Amino acid sequence: MKLPERLRSLSILDAEITLPYPEVLEAIEILRLENIGLLGWELILKGKDGRISHPTTVVGYSTSFEDDESYDDFVERSTWNSKTTIENFYKNEAENHSNIELYFCITENET
């Protein structure tokens, strides 16, 4: 998957797409347009000192194929749900994390 250099340069992990808000939403839309579904996302924290960590409890969203679902439907559902849950989390929680940067690690479905 080729993200634009501007987005790739913002990712804090080399092996996975891990971007801040709202850039992560742009990456999800690019994946959707390339017909790549998502298995979910996980919150990653970046401290002022640059240290990367996870919250004390796992924060994120995960999904899988439904029995009667086409791949195209899975792509639409998984990307929409990922975008929506990230947006809701950010709107409700960002102010509670003012001392750290919030990043979202998205997991692509490998077909």
Secondary structure as a PSIPRED ss2 file (coil, helix, strand):
# PSIPRED VFORMAT (PSIPRED V4.0)

   1 M C   1.000  0.000  0.000
   2 K C   1.000  0.000  0.000
   3 L C   1.000  0.000  0.000
   4 P C   1.000  0.000  0.000
   5 E H   0.000  1.000  0.000
   6 R H   0.000  1.000  0.000
   7 L H   0.000  1.000  0.000
   8 R H   0.000  1.000  0.000
   9 S C   1.000  0.000  0.000
  10 L C   1.000  0.000  0.000
  11 S C   1.000  0.000  0.000
  12 I C   1.000  0.000  0.000
  13 L C   1.000  0.000  0.000
  14 D C   1.000  0.000  0.000
  15 A C   1.000  0.000  0.000
  16 E C   1.000  0.000  0.000
  17 I E   0.000  0.000  1.000
  18 T E   0.000  0.000  1.000
  19 L E   0.000  0.000  1.000
  20 P E   0.000  0.000  1.000
  21 Y C   1.000  0.000  0.000
  22 P C   1.000  0.000  0.000
  23 E H   0.000  1.000  0.000
  24 V H   0.000  1.000  0.000
  25 L H   0.000  1.000  0.000
  26 E H   0.000  1.000  0.000
  27 A H   0.000  1.000  0.000
  28 I H   0.000  1.000  0.000
  29 E H   0.000  1.000  0.000
  30 I H   0.000  1.000  0.000
  31 L H   0.000  1.000  0.000
  32 R H   0.000  1.000  0.000
  33 L H   0.000  1.000  0.000
  34 E C   1.000  0.000  0.000
  35 N C   1.000  0.000  0.000
  36 I C   1.000  0.000  0.000
  37 G C   1.000  0.000  0.000
  38 L E   0.000  0.000  1.000
  39 L E   0.000  0.000  1.000
  40 G E   0.000  0.000  1.000
  41 W E   0.000  0.000  1.000
  42 E E   0.000  0.000  1.000
  43 L E   0.000  0.000  1.000
  44 I E   0.000  0.000  1.000
  45 L E   0.000  0.000  1.000
  46 K E   0.000  0.000  1.000
  47 G E   0.000  0.000  1.000
  48 K C   1.000  0.000  0.000
  49 D C   1.000  0.000  0.000
  50 G C   1.000  0.000  0.000
  51 R C   1.000  0.000  0.000
  52 I E   0.000  0.000  1.000
  53 S E   0.000  0.000  1.000
  54 H C   1.000  0.000  0.000
  55 P C   1.000  0.000  0.000
  56 T C   1.000  0.000  0.000
  57 T C   1.000  0.000  0.000
  58 V C   1.000  0.000  0.000
  59 V C   1.000  0.000  0.000
  60 G E   0.000  0.000  1.000
  61 Y E   0.000  0.000  1.000
  62 S E   0.000  0.000  1.000
  63 T C   1.000  0.000  0.000
  64 S C   1.000  0.000  0.000
  65 F C   1.000  0.000  0.000
  66 E C   1.000  0.000  0.000
  67 D C   1.000  0.000  0.000
  68 D C   1.000  0.000  0.000
  69 E C   1.000  0.000  0.000
  70 S C   1.000  0.000  0.000
  71 Y H   0.000  1.000  0.000
  72 D H   0.000  1.000  0.000
  73 D H   0.000  1.000  0.000
  74 F H   0.000  1.000  0.000
  75 V H   0.000  1.000  0.000
  76 E H   0.000  1.000  0.000
  77 R H   0.000  1.000  0.000
  78 S H   0.000  1.000  0.000
  79 T H   0.000  1.000  0.000
  80 W H   0.000  1.000  0.000
  81 N H   0.000  1.000  0.000
  82 S H   0.000  1.000  0.000
  83 K H   0.000  1.000  0.000
  84 T H   0.000  1.000  0.000
  85 T H   0.000  1.000  0.000
  86 I H   0.000  1.000  0.000
  87 E H   0.000  1.000  0.000
  88 N H   0.000  1.000  0.000
  89 F H   0.000  1.000  0.000
  90 Y H   0.000  1.000  0.000
  91 K H   0.000  1.000  0.000
  92 N H   0.000  1.000  0.000
  93 E H   0.000  1.000  0.000
  94 A H   0.000  1.000  0.000
  95 E H   0.000  1.000  0.000
  96 N H   0.000  1.000  0.000
  97 H H   0.000  1.000  0.000
  98 S C   1.000  0.000  0.000
  99 N C   1.000  0.000  0.000
 100 I E   0.000  0.000  1.000
 101 E E   0.000  0.000  1.000
 102 L E   0.000  0.000  1.000
 103 Y E   0.000  0.000  1.000
 104 F E   0.000  0.000  1.000
 105 C E   0.000  0.000  1.000
 106 I E   0.000  0.000  1.000
 107 T E   0.000  0.000  1.000
 108 E E   0.000  0.000  1.000
 109 N C   1.000  0.000  0.000
 110 E C   1.000  0.000  0.000
 111 T C   1.000  0.000  0.000
